[in-house]
Amino acid sequence: MQSGKTLAKRIQHQIHRHHFDAIGDSRFSYLFLQACKDGNSIHQLHSLLHKTGLVAGSDFYRTKLVALYGSLGEMESARKMFDEKPQRKVYLWNAMLRSYCKEKLWDETLNLFWEMKRLGIETDNYTVPLALKACGGLSALKIAKQIHGSIVGTVMEGDMFVGAALIDVYSKCEAMENAYLVFTRYPQPDVVLWTSMVSGYQQNNSGKEAVEFFSRMLLAGISPDTITLISVLSACNQLGSIQGGRCCHCYIIRRGLDWNLSLSNALLHLYSKLGVIDVASRIFNRMQNRDVISWSSMIGGYVQNQQAEEALDAYKKMLNRGVEPNHVTVVSALQACAAACALEEGKRIHELTVRKGFEMETSVSTALLDMYMKCSHIDEALELFSRMPNKDVVAWAALISGYALNGLSDKSLGVFHDMLLSNTLPDAVTIVKVLSSCAQSGNLQQALCLHGYLIRSGFDQKVFVGASLIDLYSKCGSLANAAEVFRKLEEKDVVAWSSIIAGYGIHGLGFEAFQLFEQMLQTGLKPNHITFISVLSACSHGGRVDEAWKLFNSMVHEHKVIPRAEHYACMVDVLGRTGQLGKALELINNMPVEANSQLWGALLGACRIHGDIDLAELAASKLFHLDPNHRGYYVLLSNIYADGARWDGVANMRIMMKRKKLTQVPGISSIEVGNNVYSFLAGDRLHQESKEIYNLVKRLGVMMREEGYIPDGDYISSEGVEC
């Protein structure tokens, strides 16, 4: 590429060759524009044109210089060029307005527009859209209406370019009624006006209206452009309409537009968001051209569909093909690392963010923090959090949930306290995470305090916060408070009903849980998969086999909810608790989904209750394959062997655990005394009153034996600790 200085010499040569006749020469104008690739070249040419008198003698070149300065963000130079001309024509005003708009200097744009009006400069169909764009940027509906009123009855009102700008500003100000009224003033709207309406409805989360307007557009014989189709696909995404998305996809294919990169990316996003990841993958593999958005959409789609390994494979392929990731790509890749506990890959991505300079972008640093927490590397997460320049509510929430995930609920609540002291206001998502952390500790006093905070801050009537509060009280042993929260909820959705049903279930009140489920159906609400997990678990806790089967069958045939592994696990558990181990195994073998560790674990637990060693060995073999490093499964099978006096089996389990180096994770228990919660590890003697505590435990042991309690010596772990 030639330097600005060389190009300036070429222009100077043209000026000397043609003298000032070159002013109107289109070839000269083209050369002039080509010369201006950076700030230095513009300044050189400005100086050159000033010396030759072209700037003073021609509004054309002054306007071009204003536009060029504006295009490079040199607003002071652009404004200086503008102000040096006392008598300005409308296109010079428009150039300055456009420069302000480009830099999103909305206030300056409107101030200049009003100055133009004050001086009596007649605006045109370029001026008004620029002013309206500034109104949209500021969400200044009142000013937009003033500008609209000023052109009513003029020729400009019938200009479709102006009409599109009016629809756009009303859309951004969430005034779609006004946008529609503008649209109806045009007897033959063009594709831009139709697209503005479709996009406006979609941007205002009115997906249904967007799709309906698109249908009207097709019936009117207007062929949509790429922007229209992208808006329609986004509207289908909002509606969760996979059928609508497929229809739009077919239309794109019939029009021969499936080669378009932007449309392909929109289709990737649609199918990924709606869980049809296999279709998204096929589209991606057929794409001839892929940009960073394509790769990011595919990686993000895999993450959203719980396919972390595939997401990481796609990320590595992207790097191998020389595509540079952006911060969106990195966030999705880090989410995949968090889901797969791929710490080493996460660290490599962290190094990449440092090299590229966006480690401290809030979304990236929050994803890194979340990844370290989910990989149980708390120190790295804390170090990163301490360096974050902008700790928004999402970052605080990630730290709160991270501590809870690692079993440190007291730390979670401490972080929430620090968050409030930092004047960061929590959102509903953060509140749910805090309530979940408190539920881990089972601290009723803390639950009551949090409930009071929710009432004062107005969160108590948000439905999903209410559902979490019901869950909290249930797990803190206060079913009465849980029921009271449920009763006071103004709006009870399926999540709230599921929470109260689960609450009664974990308190062993299966009949009451079943009654609540029936009441929910009478309200007209449709149960989802979580509702059925709640009510099936309640049946399991109460040993209600017949009700469980009835519910399971109604879930499939009546409510059309496809059973997941969790539902089958509930059925295995209820069958196992009632001694129907053969039926439980038959259910596992015949179910259409792959059996996971939750299912085989439920069966192994049932084998311990009923002493079925042969079936226990089968279940354990499956568990050792699915999760070979889970110490609890080995201990459970060892105890089943001990119960059947199979000491060779106990010895084998002990050898296997030693060979795999499966060390015992010390148990932890907490007790609430007054307003404080005290936590103890197994064998812990760090408490200042540990001597008195252990003496009391010994006295309690004596009292229990005096009452006739005999410890079950068969259930001994490999370390000799009673289970």
MIDOMAR-531300 format. One record per residue (C-alpha): residue number from 1; residue in one letter; x, y, z. Coordinates in steps of 0.05 Angstrom, whole numbers. Each point is the difference from the previous one (the first is absolute). Layout:
BEGIN
<NUM 'a' <X Y Z>>
...
***
This chain:
BEGIN
<1 'm' <0 0 0>>
<2 'q' <27 69 -17>>
<3 's' <13 49 56>>
<4 'g' <-43 62 12>>
<5 'k' <59 43 -20>>
<6 't' <8 -35 -68>>
<7 'l' <-75 6 -13>>
<8 'a' <2 74 19>>
<9 'k' <55 11 -52>>
<10 'r' <-44 -34 -52>>
<11 'i' <-58 46 17>>
<12 'q' <46 60 -2>>
<13 'h' <23 -23 -68>>
<14 'q' <-72 -5 -23>>
<15 'i' <-15 70 26>>
<16 'h' <60 31 -36>>
<17 'r' <-17 -39 -63>>
<18 'h' <-74 19 -3>>
<19 'h' <6 64 41>>
<20 'f' <-68 12 34>>
<21 'd' <-40 -33 -56>>
<22 'a' <11 -64 38>>
<23 'i' <-49 20 54>>
<24 'g' <-60 -28 -36>>
<25 'd' <38 -59 -29>>
<26 's' <-27 -66 28>>
<27 'r' <68 -32 -10>>
<28 'f' <31 53 44>>
<29 's' <-54 -11 54>>
<30 'y' <15 -75 -2>>
<31 'l' <75 13 8>>
<32 'f' <-15 48 57>>
<33 'l' <-40 -52 38>>
<34 'q' <51 -55 -13>>
<35 'a' <55 42 30>>
<36 'c' <-33 3 68>>
<37 'k' <15 -65 34>>
<38 'd' <22 27 68>>
<39 'g' <4 64 41>>
<40 'n' <68 20 -26>>
<41 's' <-22 -3 -73>>
<42 'i' <-62 41 15>>
<43 'h' <40 54 35>>
<44 'q' <51 2 -57>>
<45 'l' <-55 6 -52>>
<46 'h' <-37 52 42>>
<47 's' <63 41 1>>
<48 'l' <11 -10 -75>>
<49 'l' <-71 19 -18>>
<50 'h' <3 60 45>>
<51 'k' <63 25 -35>>
<52 't' <-32 -9 -68>>
<53 'g' <-63 36 23>>
<54 'l' <-46 -59 -14>>
<55 'v' <-28 -2 71>>
<56 'a' <-19 73 1>>
<57 'g' <-27 -2 -70>>
<58 's' <-42 -63 3>>
<59 'd' <-52 -26 49>>
<60 'f' <9 -68 -32>>
<61 'y' <70 -9 27>>
<62 'r' <-16 30 68>>
<63 't' <-58 -49 7>>
<64 'k' <45 -58 -22>>
<65 'l' <52 19 51>>
<66 'v' <-51 5 56>>
<67 'a' <-26 -70 -19>>
<68 'l' <70 -28 -4>>
<69 'y' <21 29 67>>
<70 'g' <-64 -28 29>>
<71 's' <11 -69 -30>>
<72 'l' <66 -5 39>>
<73 'g' <-30 27 64>>
<74 'e' <39 66 -3>>
<75 'm' <-60 40 23>>
<76 'e' <38 63 21>>
<77 's' <30 7 -70>>
<78 'a' <-68 -14 -32>>
<79 'r' <-35 53 43>>
<80 'k' <55 50 -13>>
<81 'm' <-9 -9 -75>>
<82 'f' <-75 8 9>>
<83 'd' <5 63 43>>
<84 'e' <49 35 -47>>
<85 'k' <-56 7 -52>>
<86 'p' <-49 53 24>>
<87 'q' <-50 -12 -57>>
<88 'r' <-13 -75 -2>>
<89 'k' <-43 -39 -48>>
<90 'v' <-43 -58 24>>
<91 'y' <47 -55 -24>>
<92 'l' <56 30 44>>
<93 'w' <-47 -3 60>>
<94 'n' <-18 -71 -18>>
<95 'a' <73 -20 -4>>
<96 'm' <12 26 70>>
<97 'l' <-64 -33 27>>
<98 'r' <20 -66 -32>>
<99 's' <69 4 32>>
<100 'y' <-31 11 69>>
<101 'c' <-47 -59 -12>>
<102 'k' <56 -45 -21>>
<103 'e' <35 12 67>>
<104 'k' <-66 -7 37>>
<105 'l' <5 71 25>>
<106 'w' <-76 5 5>>
<107 'd' <-4 64 41>>
<108 'e' <47 37 -47>>
<109 't' <-41 -25 -59>>
<110 'l' <-65 28 28>>
<111 'n' <32 65 23>>
<112 'l' <26 12 -71>>
<113 'f' <-68 -19 -29>>
<114 'w' <-36 51 44>>
<115 'e' <53 53 -17>>
<116 'm' <-14 -14 -73>>
<117 'k' <-75 10 12>>
<118 'r' <13 64 40>>
<119 'l' <40 29 -58>>
<120 'g' <-56 -16 -48>>
<121 'i' <40 -50 -41>>
<122 'e' <-48 -42 -40>>
<123 't' <8 -74 18>>
<124 'd' <-6 -56 -51>>
<125 'n' <-14 -74 0>>
<126 'y' <71 -14 23>>
<127 't' <0 48 58>>
<128 'v' <-63 -25 34>>
<129 'p' <20 -74 2>>
<130 'l' <67 19 33>>
<131 'a' <-36 39 54>>
<132 'l' <-49 -57 10>>
<133 'k' <58 -49 6>>
<134 'a' <27 42 57>>
<135 'c' <-68 -2 34>>
<136 'g' <1 -75 -5>>
<137 'g' <70 -2 31>>
<138 'l' <-26 41 59>>
<139 's' <-69 -34 2>>
<140 'a' <-26 71 -4>>
<141 'l' <-72 -15 -21>>
<142 'k' <-26 70 15>>
<143 'i' <52 34 -45>>
<144 'a' <-12 -52 -55>>
<145 'k' <-74 18 1>>
<146 'q' <18 74 -5>>
<147 'i' <43 -12 -61>>
<148 'h' <-54 -44 -29>>
<149 'g' <-52 55 11>>
<150 's' <44 51 -35>>
<151 'i' <-3 -39 -66>>
<152 'v' <-73 -19 1>>
<153 'g' <-34 28 -62>>
<154 't' <66 11 -37>>
<155 'v' <27 -36 -60>>
<156 'm' <51 -32 46>>
<157 'e' <-54 -39 37>>
<158 'g' <-12 -42 -62>>
<159 'd' <74 -17 -8>>
<160 'm' <10 -74 15>>
<161 'f' <71 12 25>>
<162 'v' <-28 47 52>>
<163 'g' <-56 -49 15>>
<164 'a' <50 -56 14>>
<165 'a' <37 47 47>>
<166 'l' <-65 16 37>>
<167 'i' <-18 -74 7>>
<168 'd' <71 -14 25>>
<169 'v' <-1 54 53>>
<170 'y' <-69 -20 25>>
<171 's' <23 -72 3>>
<172 'k' <61 19 42>>
<173 'c' <-45 41 46>>
<174 'e' <-46 -61 9>>
<175 'a' <-58 37 -34>>
<176 'm' <-21 -51 -52>>
<177 'e' <-70 29 -4>>
<178 'n' <30 65 -27>>
<179 'a' <45 -40 -47>>
<180 'y' <-61 -36 -28>>
<181 'l' <-37 66 -10>>
<182 'v' <59 26 -41>>
<183 'f' <1 -64 -41>>
<184 't' <-75 7 -17>>
<185 'r' <12 69 -30>>
<186 'y' <36 -31 -59>>
<187 'p' <-47 -32 -51>>
<188 'q' <56 -39 -34>>
<189 'p' <55 -13 52>>
<190 'd' <66 -26 -27>>
<191 'v' <43 -56 28>>
<192 'v' <37 48 47>>
<193 'l' <-65 22 34>>
<194 'w' <-25 -72 7>>
<195 't' <68 -21 28>>
<196 's' <0 57 49>>
<197 'm' <-67 -24 28>>
<198 'v' <22 -73 4>>
<199 's' <65 19 34>>
<200 'g' <-35 48 46>>
<201 'y' <-48 -52 26>>
<202 'q' <57 -50 8>>
<203 'q' <43 50 39>>
<204 'n' <-59 13 46>>
<205 'n' <-6 -74 16>>
<206 's' <-65 -4 -40>>
<207 'g' <20 -61 -40>>
<208 'k' <-72 -19 -17>>
<209 'e' <-14 68 -31>>
<210 'a' <66 -2 -38>>
<211 'v' <-17 -66 -32>>
<212 'e' <-71 22 -17>>
<213 'f' <27 64 -32>>
<214 'f' <49 -42 -40>>
<215 's' <-58 -42 -26>>
<216 'r' <-37 63 -20>>
<217 'm' <62 23 -36>>
<218 'l' <3 -64 -42>>
<219 'l' <-74 4 -15>>
<220 'a' <10 72 -25>>
<221 'g' <51 -27 -50>>
<222 'i' <61 33 32>>
<223 's' <63 -42 -2>>
<224 'p' <36 4 67>>
<225 'd' <74 16 3>>
<226 't' <54 -30 45>>
<227 'i' <-15 47 57>>
<228 't' <-74 -19 -1>>
<229 'l' <15 -74 2>>
<230 'i' <50 7 57>>
<231 's' <-53 38 40>>
<232 'v' <-52 -55 -14>>
<233 'l' <49 -54 22>>
<234 's' <13 39 64>>
<235 'a' <-75 6 11>>
<236 'c' <-8 -76 -7>>
<237 'n' <55 -7 51>>
<238 'q' <-37 45 49>>
<239 'l' <-64 -41 -10>>
<240 'g' <37 -66 7>>
<241 's' <-32 -19 -66>>
<242 'i' <43 -52 -34>>
<243 'q' <-56 -11 -51>>
<244 'g' <1 74 -19>>
<245 'g' <76 -1 -4>>
<246 'r' <-2 -60 -47>>
<247 'c' <-51 34 -45>>
<248 'c' <44 61 -4>>
<249 'h' <60 -45 -14>>
<250 'c' <-37 -33 -58>>
<251 'y' <-18 68 -28>>
<252 'i' <74 20 3>>
<253 'i' <19 -63 -38>>
<254 'r' <-54 11 -53>>
<255 'r' <25 71 -10>>
<256 'g' <72 -26 -8>>
<257 'l' <24 42 59>>
<258 'd' <28 -57 42>>
<259 'w' <70 20 -23>>
<260 'n' <-6 67 36>>
<261 'l' <47 1 61>>
<262 's' <-44 44 44>>
<263 'l' <-62 -43 -13>>
<264 's' <40 -64 13>>
<265 'n' <24 29 66>>
<266 'a' <-71 19 19>>
<267 'l' <-23 -72 -15>>
<268 'l' <57 -28 42>>
<269 'h' <-22 44 58>>
<270 'l' <-74 -20 -8>>
<271 'y' <11 -75 -2>>
<272 's' <51 2 56>>
<273 'k' <-44 41 46>>
<274 'l' <-60 -45 -13>>
<275 'g' <39 -63 16>>
<276 'v' <4 -28 -71>>
<277 'i' <75 -4 1>>
<278 'd' <5 -55 -52>>
<279 'v' <-32 45 -53>>
<280 'a' <45 57 21>>
<281 's' <60 -46 -8>>
<282 'r' <-21 -21 -70>>
<283 'i' <-9 73 -22>>
<284 'f' <68 17 29>>
<285 'n' <35 -57 -35>>
<286 'r' <-31 20 -67>>
<287 'm' <20 73 6>>
<288 'q' <52 19 -52>>
<289 'n' <20 62 38>>
<290 'r' <3 6 75>>
<291 'd' <19 61 41>>
<292 'v' <12 8 75>>
<293 'i' <-75 8 10>>
<294 's' <-13 -67 -32>>
<295 'w' <50 -36 44>>
<296 's' <-24 37 62>>
<297 's' <-72 -18 -14>>
<298 'm' <18 -74 -8>>
<299 'i' <43 -2 63>>
<300 'g' <-53 37 39>>
<301 'g' <-54 -47 -27>>
<302 'y' <38 -62 23>>
<303 'v' <8 31 70>>
<304 'q' <-74 18 5>>
<305 'n' <-18 -72 -19>>
<306 'q' <46 -31 53>>
<307 'q' <52 -24 -51>>
<308 'a' <62 29 32>>
<309 'e' <49 -48 -33>>
<310 'e' <-27 16 -70>>
<311 'a' <4 75 16>>
<312 'l' <74 -7 19>>
<313 'd' <14 -41 -63>>
<314 'a' <-32 55 -43>>
<315 'y' <41 53 37>>
<316 'k' <65 -38 -14>>
<317 'k' <-18 -9 -74>>
<318 'm' <-14 74 -5>>
<319 'l' <69 17 27>>
<320 'n' <33 -52 -46>>
<321 'r' <-33 34 -61>>
<322 'g' <28 67 19>>
<323 'v' <-65 33 21>>
<324 'e' <14 50 56>>
<325 'p' <-50 -7 57>>
<326 'n' <-34 61 29>>
<327 'h' <-25 10 71>>
<328 'v' <-67 -33 -17>>
<329 't' <36 -63 -24>>
<330 'v' <43 -1 62>>
<331 'v' <-59 6 47>>
<332 's' <-34 -61 -32>>
<333 'a' <65 -40 0>>
<334 'l' <10 16 74>>
<335 'q' <-71 -22 15>>
<336 'a' <16 -66 -35>>
<337 'c' <63 -7 43>>
<338 'a' <-41 13 62>>
<339 'a' <-52 -53 -19>>
<340 'a' <54 -52 -18>>
<341 'c' <46 19 59>>
<342 'a' <54 9 -54>>
<343 'l' <46 42 44>>
<344 'e' <63 -4 -43>>
<345 'e' <-38 23 -63>>
<346 'g' <-31 55 41>>
<347 'k' <68 24 22>>
<348 'r' <24 1 -73>>
<349 'i' <-61 42 -18>>
<350 'h' <17 46 59>>
<351 'e' <70 10 -28>>
<352 'l' <-31 17 -68>>
<353 't' <-45 53 31>>
<354 'v' <61 32 32>>
<355 'r' <39 1 -66>>
<356 'k' <-60 29 -37>>
<357 'g' <-13 52 53>>
<358 'f' <-72 -15 18>>
<359 'e' <11 -40 65>>
<360 'm' <-31 57 40>>
<361 'e' <-62 8 -44>>
<362 't' <-55 -14 50>>
<363 's' <-33 -57 -38>>
<364 'v' <67 -35 -11>>
<365 's' <26 8 71>>
<366 't' <-67 -23 28>>
<367 'a' <3 -63 -44>>
<368 'l' <72 -13 23>>
<369 'l' <-22 8 73>>
<370 'd' <-58 -48 -11>>
<371 'm' <46 -51 -34>>
<372 'y' <51 1 57>>
<373 'm' <-56 -7 52>>
<374 'k' <-31 -59 -37>>
<375 'c' <68 -33 -4>>
<376 's' <8 11 75>>
<377 'h' <60 47 -8>>
<378 'i' <-27 52 48>>
<379 'd' <66 38 10>>
<380 'e' <7 15 -74>>
<381 'a' <-72 24 -3>>
<382 'l' <10 46 60>>
<383 'e' <64 29 -29>>
<384 'l' <-35 15 -65>>
<385 'f' <-60 31 35>>
<386 's' <46 45 41>>
<387 'r' <30 28 -65>>
<388 'm' <-66 12 -36>>
<389 'p' <-8 75 -11>>
<390 'n' <-75 -4 -10>>
<391 'k' <-35 -50 45>>
<392 'd' <-72 -2 -24>>
<393 'v' <-56 -39 31>>
<394 'v' <14 -60 -46>>
<395 'a' <72 -5 25>>
<396 'w' <-23 2 73>>
<397 'a' <-53 -53 -15>>
<398 'a' <53 -45 -31>>
<399 'l' <42 5 63>>
<400 'i' <-61 -14 44>>
<401 's' <-21 -62 -39>>
<402 'g' <72 -23 -5>>
<403 'y' <9 -3 75>>
<404 'a' <-67 -36 7>>
<405 'l' <21 -51 -54>>
<406 'n' <62 -15 40>>
<407 'g' <-40 -12 64>>
<408 'l' <19 67 32>>
<409 's' <-69 30 10>>
<410 'd' <23 43 58>>
<411 'k' <51 32 -47>>
<412 's' <-55 12 -51>>
<413 'l' <-41 39 50>>
<414 'g' <62 40 20>>
<415 'v' <11 19 -73>>
<416 'f' <-73 23 -5>>
<417 'h' <12 44 61>>
<418 'd' <62 29 -32>>
<419 'm' <-39 12 -64>>
<420 'l' <-52 41 36>>
<421 'l' <54 40 35>>
<422 's' <30 16 -69>>
<423 'n' <-67 32 -19>>
<424 't' <-11 -52 -55>>
<425 'l' <-74 -14 -3>>
<426 'p' <-18 -73 -9>>
<427 'd' <-46 -24 -55>>
<428 'a' <-50 -56 5>>
<429 'v' <51 -51 -27>>
<430 't' <49 18 55>>
<431 'i' <-54 -5 53>>
<432 'v' <-17 -71 -24>>
<433 'k' <73 -20 6>>
<434 'v' <4 30 70>>
<435 'l' <-63 -38 21>>
<436 's' <29 -65 -28>>
<437 's' <64 11 39>>
<438 'c' <-39 11 64>>
<439 'a' <-40 -63 -13>>
<440 'q' <65 -39 1>>
<441 's' <15 23 71>>
<442 'g' <-71 -13 25>>
<443 'n' <5 62 43>>
<444 'l' <-72 19 16>>
<445 'q' <19 65 35>>
<446 'q' <39 21 -62>>
<447 'a' <-59 -19 -44>>
<448 'l' <-46 45 42>>
<449 'c' <50 58 -7>>
<450 'l' <4 -9 -75>>
<451 'h' <-75 -3 -6>>
<452 'g' <-4 67 37>>
<453 'y' <50 30 -49>>
<454 'l' <-41 -26 -59>>
<455 'i' <-63 33 26>>
<456 'r' <36 67 12>>
<457 's' <32 -1 -70>>
<458 'g' <-63 -23 -37>>
<459 'f' <26 -67 -23>>
<460 'd' <-50 -42 39>>
<461 'q' <-54 3 -54>>
<462 'k' <45 -21 -58>>
<463 'v' <-24 -70 -16>>
<464 'f' <66 -36 -8>>
<465 'v' <28 34 62>>
<466 'g' <-61 -23 38>>
<467 'a' <12 -71 -25>>
<468 's' <71 2 26>>
<469 'l' <-24 27 66>>
<470 'i' <-49 -58 6>>
<471 'd' <57 -48 -15>>
<472 'l' <43 35 53>>
<473 'y' <-51 -6 56>>
<474 's' <-14 -73 -19>>
<475 'k' <74 -17 6>>
<476 'c' <6 38 65>>
<477 'g' <-55 -43 30>>
<478 's' <-54 53 1>>
<479 'l' <-55 -28 -45>>
<480 'a' <-50 48 33>>
<481 'n' <40 61 -24>>
<482 'a' <7 -31 -69>>
<483 'a' <-75 -10 -5>>
<484 'e' <-12 71 24>>
<485 'v' <46 29 -54>>
<486 'f' <-36 -42 -52>>
<487 'r' <-68 24 25>>
<488 'k' <20 73 -4>>
<489 'l' <28 -3 -71>>
<490 'e' <-45 43 -44>>
<491 'e' <20 -40 -61>>
<492 'k' <13 -74 6>>
<493 'd' <35 -30 -61>>
<494 'v' <20 -72 -12>>
<495 'v' <68 12 34>>
<496 'a' <-32 24 65>>
<497 'w' <-48 -60 0>>
<498 's' <58 -47 -13>>
<499 's' <39 29 58>>
<500 'i' <-56 -8 51>>
<501 'i' <-15 -71 -25>>
<502 'a' <74 -17 9>>
<503 'g' <-1 31 69>>
<504 'y' <-56 -45 24>>
<505 'g' <36 -59 -32>>
<506 'i' <66 9 37>>
<507 'h' <-39 5 65>>
<508 'g' <-30 -69 -15>>
<509 'l' <-70 26 -14>>
<510 'g' <-11 -36 -65>>
<511 'f' <-76 1 4>>
<512 'e' <-2 75 10>>
<513 'a' <50 10 -57>>
<514 'f' <-44 -41 -46>>
<515 'q' <-61 42 21>>
<516 'l' <38 64 -17>>
<517 'f' <16 -29 -68>>
<518 'e' <-74 -12 -13>>
<519 'q' <-16 71 22>>
<520 'm' <51 27 -48>>
<521 'l' <-32 -38 -58>>
<522 'q' <-67 30 19>>
<523 't' <28 71 -9>>
<524 'g' <14 -17 -73>>
<525 'l' <76 2 6>>
<526 'k' <38 -50 -41>>
<527 'p' <51 -40 41>>
<528 'n' <71 -3 -27>>
<529 'h' <56 -50 11>>
<530 'i' <21 33 65>>
<531 't' <-71 -5 28>>
<532 'f' <0 -75 -14>>
<533 'i' <69 -8 33>>
<534 's' <-28 35 62>>
<535 'v' <-64 -42 5>>
<536 'l' <35 -66 -18>>
<537 's' <53 14 53>>
<538 'a' <-57 13 50>>
<539 'c' <-30 -68 -18>>
<540 's' <69 -31 9>>
<541 'h' <9 30 70>>
<542 'g' <-69 -26 19>>
<543 'g' <8 -68 -33>>
<544 'r' <-62 12 -43>>
<545 'v' <13 -47 -58>>
<546 'd' <-70 0 -31>>
<547 'e' <-4 76 -1>>
<548 'a' <70 3 -29>>
<549 'w' <-18 -46 -58>>
<550 'k' <-65 39 -13>>
<551 'l' <39 65 -2>>
<552 'f' <54 -28 -45>>
<553 'n' <-51 -26 -50>>
<554 's' <-40 66 1>>
<555 'm' <65 38 -12>>
<556 'v' <12 -38 -64>>
<557 'h' <-69 -11 -28>>
<558 'e' <-42 57 27>>
<559 'h' <49 58 10>>
<560 'k' <48 -19 -57>>
<561 'v' <62 11 43>>
<562 'i' <57 -44 -25>>
<563 'p' <31 -36 60>>
<564 'r' <72 16 16>>
<565 'a' <52 -39 39>>
<566 'e' <-22 38 64>>
<567 'h' <-71 -26 -7>>
<568 'y' <23 -71 -9>>
<569 'a' <46 8 60>>
<570 'c' <-61 20 42>>
<571 'm' <-37 -63 -23>>
<572 'v' <60 -44 14>>
<573 'd' <5 31 69>>
<574 'v' <-73 -11 17>>
<575 'l' <2 -72 -25>>
<576 'g' <64 -12 38>>
<577 'r' <-26 28 65>>
<578 't' <-59 -48 -3>>
<579 'g' <43 -61 -16>>
<580 'q' <-19 -7 -74>>
<581 'l' <72 -5 -23>>
<582 'g' <-15 -44 -60>>
<583 'k' <-50 50 -28>>
<584 'a' <50 56 13>>
<585 'l' <53 -37 -41>>
<586 'e' <-50 -15 -55>>
<587 'l' <-18 74 -4>>
<588 'i' <73 19 -7>>
<589 'n' <12 -52 -54>>
<590 'n' <-61 20 -41>>
<591 'm' <1 76 5>>
<592 'p' <17 39 -64>>
<593 'v' <52 45 32>>
<594 'e' <70 -21 21>>
<595 'a' <5 -18 74>>
<596 'n' <44 48 39>>
<597 's' <34 -5 68>>
<598 'q' <-62 29 33>>
<599 'l' <-42 -60 -22>>
<600 'w' <50 -53 17>>
<601 'g' <15 35 66>>
<602 'a' <-74 -2 19>>
<603 'l' <-1 -75 -15>>
<604 'l' <64 -12 40>>
<605 'g' <-29 38 60>>
<606 'a' <-63 -44 -4>>
<607 'c' <44 -62 -2>>
<608 'r' <31 22 66>>
<609 'i' <-68 6 32>>
<610 'h' <-23 -68 -24>>
<611 'g' <66 -37 1>>
<612 'd' <2 -22 -73>>
<613 'i' <74 -12 -11>>
<614 'd' <-5 -27 -72>>
<615 'l' <-39 60 -25>>
<616 'a' <45 46 41>>
<617 'e' <61 -27 -37>>
<618 'l' <-33 13 -67>>
<619 'a' <-19 71 19>>
<620 'a' <69 14 29>>
<621 's' <35 -26 -63>>
<622 'k' <-40 51 -41>>
<623 'l' <17 55 50>>
<624 'f' <74 -17 0>>
<625 'h' <-1 8 -76>>
<626 'l' <-39 65 0>>
<627 'd' <36 33 58>>
<628 'p' <62 -40 19>>
<629 'n' <26 50 51>>
<630 'h' <-63 8 42>>
<631 'r' <21 -29 67>>
<632 'g' <-71 -4 27>>
<633 'y' <-19 -56 -48>>
<634 'y' <57 -44 24>>
<635 'v' <-17 13 73>>
<636 'l' <-74 -16 -12>>
<637 'l' <16 -66 -34>>
<638 's' <49 -16 56>>
<639 'n' <-55 10 51>>
<640 'i' <-47 -44 -40>>
<641 'y' <53 -55 1>>
<642 'a' <9 10 75>>
<643 'd' <-75 -6 11>>
<644 'g' <2 -68 -35>>
<645 'a' <64 -22 36>>
<646 'r' <38 1 -66>>
<647 'w' <66 21 30>>
<648 'd' <39 -17 -63>>
<649 'g' <-42 52 -36>>
<650 'v' <15 51 55>>
<651 'a' <74 -14 -8>>
<652 'n' <-3 7 -75>>
<653 'm' <-35 67 5>>
<654 'r' <54 24 49>>
<655 'i' <55 -22 -49>>
<656 'm' <-34 35 -59>>
<657 'm' <-7 65 39>>
<658 'k' <73 -1 21>>
<659 'r' <22 -16 -71>>
<660 'k' <-41 58 -28>>
<661 'k' <23 45 58>>
<662 'l' <-72 17 18>>
<663 't' <10 37 65>>
<664 'q' <-56 14 48>>
<665 'v' <-31 69 -5>>
<666 'p' <-11 22 72>>
<667 'g' <-73 9 18>>
<668 'i' <-24 68 20>>
<669 's' <-59 20 43>>
<670 's' <-28 66 22>>
<671 'i' <-42 21 59>>
<672 'e' <-36 66 13>>
<673 'v' <7 28 70>>
<674 'g' <-32 67 11>>
<675 'n' <15 42 -61>>
<676 'n' <64 -37 -18>>
<677 'v' <14 -62 -41>>
<678 'y' <58 -45 21>>
<679 's' <30 -50 -49>>
<680 'f' <41 -61 20>>
<681 'l' <41 -49 -41>>
<682 'a' <3 -73 20>>
<683 'g' <52 -5 56>>
<684 'd' <5 75 3>>
<685 'r' <31 27 65>>
<686 'l' <12 72 -21>>
<687 'h' <-60 29 36>>
<688 'q' <20 35 65>>
<689 'e' <-50 -42 39>>
<690 's' <16 -66 -35>>
<691 'k' <18 -34 66>>
<692 'e' <-68 15 30>>
<693 'i' <-35 -19 -66>>
<694 'y' <32 -69 -3>>
<695 'n' <-14 -13 74>>
<696 'l' <-73 15 -14>>
<697 'v' <0 -48 -60>>
<698 'k' <28 -55 45>>
<699 'r' <-54 13 53>>
<700 'l' <-53 -2 -54>>
<701 'g' <28 -66 -25>>
<702 'v' <-5 -30 71>>
<703 'm' <-72 25 6>>
<704 'm' <-18 -31 -68>>
<705 'r' <28 -68 20>>
<706 'e' <-37 4 66>>
<707 'e' <-64 10 -41>>
<708 'g' <16 -64 -39>>
<709 'y' <33 28 -64>>
<710 'i' <49 -50 -31>>
<711 'p' <47 26 -55>>
<712 'd' <-4 -39 -65>>
<713 'g' <72 -23 -6>>
<714 'd' <-11 -31 -69>>
<715 'y' <-1 67 -36>>
<716 'i' <73 19 5>>
<717 's' <38 40 -51>>
<718 's' <70 -19 -23>>
<719 'e' <30 47 52>>
<720 'g' <-40 -32 57>>
<721 'v' <-48 57 8>>
<722 'e' <-72 -18 11>>
<723 'c' <-44 19 -59>>
***
